[in-house]
Amino acid sequence: MGRKIVNKKGKEKRLARKEERQRIAAGTIAVARANALTDPLAPLTAFRSYQRCGLIALLSCSRVTQLPTETVEWAIDLTERNIRKPSEQCSWGWDGDKKREEMTEEAAWYLIAKDPEGKNLGFSHFRFDMDYGDEVLYCYELQLEPWAQRRGLGSFLLHTLELIAFTNQMRKVILTVLLNNKPSICFFKALRYSTDETNPDEEEKIPYEILSKHNPKMNRTVPAPSKPAVRAADLLTASSHQCCQGGHHHH
Ligand SMILES: CC(C)(COP(=O)(O)OP(=O)(O)OC[C@H]1O[C@@H](n2cnc3c(N)ncnc32)[C@H](O)[C@@H]1OP(=O)(O)O)[C@@H](O)C(=O)NCCC(=O)NCCS
């Protein structure tokens, strides 16, 4: 009797592990497909322009390698202007060289908003990647020029990212936000982002929070890989990382 139950449990476990491997393999393929695109915004014609609150914005999307140098330099400069201070005011810290390196890595995608005269208004640096076994769109940065803030453009860019993510079968949009950046926490919460399951436990005393929004068409059927096990491995290979206030990316 006892033996039979053990075997049954073992079989269930093996089956669950097999399903998990298949899920990760499918996710990895979805990430590779998305990364092979030339312009993820191309099919989303309604999201290529924005007009509200006296602001007109035209959107474009490409790999960092396809962007003019001056656009990349502007994005790096804007990021420093917007988030150097809150980063320095907490244990996250600011490392300009590291940020530059992260923002120019080949895997980086950019969604850029310009006004009709070609003046830069804001951008998002994002990536299609695997994160704790999930296929995700990781938003590394969402930054608007100060004069373009609070006019709905940030919401529009984030919704566009969600659409790019979900039409390319990503499981969620995920980002890291500094806890001392209250306006951006308010912004993401207003846009229905919530604490991600990979957010470290409260007692870890970290200066950031990992937030996400799930693809409504991709409900998880298999439990995620156990958090502590993955995090232990992650710590061994701790790298820089991203988002919205730098970030804390994990693979
Ligand atoms: C955070 C940011 C991307 C938001 O974009 P935005 O265009 O300014 O925000 P929106 O106008 O779309 O705001 C949408 C909602 O978010 C909330 N919100 C936005 N900014 C807020 C603020 N400063 N304080 C409180 N709530 C805020 C509000 O509910 C707002 O709706 P409302 O204007 O109808 O009240 C932008 O302000 C920014 O670039 N900030 C500096 C950089 C930064 O912190 N980036 C985020 C982390 S990477």
PDBQT file of the ligand as one rigid body, heavy atoms in Angstrom, charges set to zero:
ROOT
HETATM    1  C1  LIG A 301       6.751  57.487 -13.933  1.00  0.00    +0.000 C 
HETATM    2  C2  LIG A 301       6.403  58.029 -15.326  1.00  0.00    +0.000 C 
HETATM    3  C3  LIG A 301       6.910  57.056 -16.381  1.00  0.00    +0.000 C 
HETATM    4  C4  LIG A 301       4.871  58.125 -15.416  1.00  0.00    +0.000 C 
HETATM    5  O1  LIG A 301       4.486  58.617 -16.676  1.00  0.00    +0.000 OA
HETATM    6  P1  LIG A 301       3.490  59.880 -16.774  1.00  0.00    +0.000 P 
HETATM    7  O2  LIG A 301       3.179  60.125 -18.191  1.00  0.00    +0.000 OA
HETATM    8  O3  LIG A 301       4.096  60.993 -15.990  1.00  0.00    +0.000 OA
HETATM    9  O4  LIG A 301       2.215  59.332 -15.986  1.00  0.00    +0.000 OA
HETATM   10  P2  LIG A 301       0.672  59.408 -16.474  1.00  0.00    +0.000 P 
HETATM   11  O5  LIG A 301       0.328  60.826 -16.786  1.00  0.00    +0.000 OA
HETATM   12  O6  LIG A 301       0.443  58.396 -17.529  1.00  0.00    +0.000 OA
HETATM   13  O7  LIG A 301      -0.050  58.964 -15.117  1.00  0.00    +0.000 OA
HETATM   14  C5  LIG A 301      -0.986  57.918 -15.017  1.00  0.00    +0.000 C 
HETATM   15  C6  LIG A 301      -1.438  57.794 -13.581  1.00  0.00    +0.000 C 
HETATM   16  O8  LIG A 301      -0.348  57.371 -12.747  1.00  0.00    +0.000 OA
HETATM   17  C7  LIG A 301      -0.419  58.037 -11.473  1.00  0.00    +0.000 C 
HETATM   18  N1  LIG A 301       0.729  58.958 -11.357  1.00  0.00    +0.000 N 
HETATM   19  C8  LIG A 301       1.585  59.343 -12.326  1.00  0.00    +0.000 A 
HETATM   20  N2  LIG A 301       2.528  60.185 -11.833  1.00  0.00    +0.000 NA
HETATM   21  C9  LIG A 301       2.237  60.351 -10.540  1.00  0.00    +0.000 A 
HETATM   22  C10 LIG A 301       2.826  61.112  -9.491  1.00  0.00    +0.000 A 
HETATM   23  N3  LIG A 301       3.890  61.889  -9.712  1.00  0.00    +0.000 N 
HETATM   24  N4  LIG A 301       2.265  61.064  -8.275  1.00  0.00    +0.000 NA
HETATM   25  C11 LIG A 301       1.168  60.297  -8.029  1.00  0.00    +0.000 A 
HETATM   26  N5  LIG A 301       0.553  59.566  -8.984  1.00  0.00    +0.000 NA
HETATM   27  C12 LIG A 301       1.091  59.576 -10.211  1.00  0.00    +0.000 A 
HETATM   28  C13 LIG A 301      -1.709  58.830 -11.497  1.00  0.00    +0.000 C 
HETATM   29  O9  LIG A 301      -2.733  57.997 -11.008  1.00  0.00    +0.000 OA
HETATM   30  C14 LIG A 301      -1.888  59.094 -12.977  1.00  0.00    +0.000 C 
HETATM   31  O10 LIG A 301      -3.230  59.328 -13.349  1.00  0.00    +0.000 OA
HETATM   32  P3  LIG A 301      -3.804  60.838 -13.278  1.00  0.00    +0.000 P 
HETATM   33  O11 LIG A 301      -2.805  61.729 -13.963  1.00  0.00    +0.000 OA
HETATM   34  O12 LIG A 301      -5.106  60.725 -14.008  1.00  0.00    +0.000 OA
HETATM   35  O13 LIG A 301      -3.929  61.139 -11.828  1.00  0.00    +0.000 OA
HETATM   36  C15 LIG A 301       7.023  59.430 -15.565  1.00  0.00    +0.000 C 
HETATM   37  O14 LIG A 301       6.476  60.347 -14.667  1.00  0.00    +0.000 OA
HETATM   38  C16 LIG A 301       8.537  59.476 -15.457  1.00  0.00    +0.000 C 
HETATM   39  O15 LIG A 301       9.219  59.326 -16.448  1.00  0.00    +0.000 OA
HETATM   40  N6  LIG A 301       9.074  59.715 -14.237  1.00  0.00    +0.000 N 
HETATM   41  C17 LIG A 301      10.502  59.839 -14.025  1.00  0.00    +0.000 C 
HETATM   42  C18 LIG A 301      11.240  58.549 -14.232  1.00  0.00    +0.000 C 
HETATM   43  C19 LIG A 301      10.708  57.416 -13.422  1.00  0.00    +0.000 C 
HETATM   44  O16 LIG A 301      10.579  57.482 -12.214  1.00  0.00    +0.000 OA
HETATM   45  N7  LIG A 301      10.355  56.338 -14.115  1.00  0.00    +0.000 N 
HETATM   46  C20 LIG A 301       9.679  55.192 -13.528  1.00  0.00    +0.000 C 
HETATM   47  C21 LIG A 301      10.576  54.207 -13.015  1.00  0.00    +0.000 C 
HETATM   48  S1  LIG A 301      11.601  53.532 -14.262  1.00  0.00    +0.000 SA
ENDROOT
TORSDOF 0
